[in-house]
Amino acid sequence: MSRDSLQREIDYHEKLYSGFAQSHFAKPAVRALREHMVWRILKLTGATTNSRVLSLGCGIGDTEILLAPQVGELTGLDVSPSAIQQARVDGAGVANLHFVEGTLESARIGPASFDVVIAIFFLHHLPDTVPALANQIAAMLKPGGVFYSLDPSRYRLSGAIGELLIPKLMARYQSPNERQLAPQATAEYFTTAGLDARFEYYDFLSTPLAGLFPGWRFGYRAMRGVDEALVRIPLLKRVSSNFEVIGRKR
């Protein structure tokens, strides 16, 4: 990512984390979404209380604070000073949780340092550099280590409907550099980097519902159940909202 692009991302997230994100992410439906993400991370990566985990683009650490008690050590990395400041305040009582402000380059992470690397709604903020990032992540993972990401799909039906009906609200959740990603192509970047990688469809409506109605926990849970069925329908699942990439180092 160029210096100008990086600065645009920082400026966007500084604004996002200057009040809106803290209140929004604390609401019941959004918290239920984060709890489901943690369950998926644990299930698909096999992370245990012995695992050393790195979270890229951790934001204010709401997912990381929930995940930390289930793993050995968790480090969250983000370029936003405001996000890291808030994450450190909220995670102050979690002994095995650490937050670092900066990039992978400034953090100077050594090879084979982590059992698990996660990237929650992160890769789509730097679409042009995902192949290079895949190589960096592969180098950071220990042999047998696992990468997990969750991002919006380029083919998502909910995005097309949102752009048509609520374009201003959609724009509020989009940073200047972000682009939705193609699931298969994204997984292939990690295969090329040396991981046994695949992708899975994550949802249709539950995550968008949490964004639109963050206080409606019951609605999120009900729609999450519907999504579990929808992502199994062969043709329909191709237009799901978000997808996961899971890659294990050979």
Secondary structure, 3 states (H helix, E strand, C coil): CCHHHHHHHHHHHHHHCCCHHHHHHCCHHHHHHHHHHHHHHHHHHCCCCCCEEEEECCCCCHHHHHHHHHCCEEEEEECCHHHHHHHHHHCCCCCCEEEEECCHHHHCCCCCCEEEEEEECCHHHCHHHHHHHHHHHHHHEEEEEEEEEEEEECCCHHHHHHHHHCHHHHHHCCCCCCCCECHHHHHHHHHHCCEEEEEEEEECCHHHHHHHCCCCHHHHHHHHHHHHHHCCCCCHHHHCCEEEEEEEEC
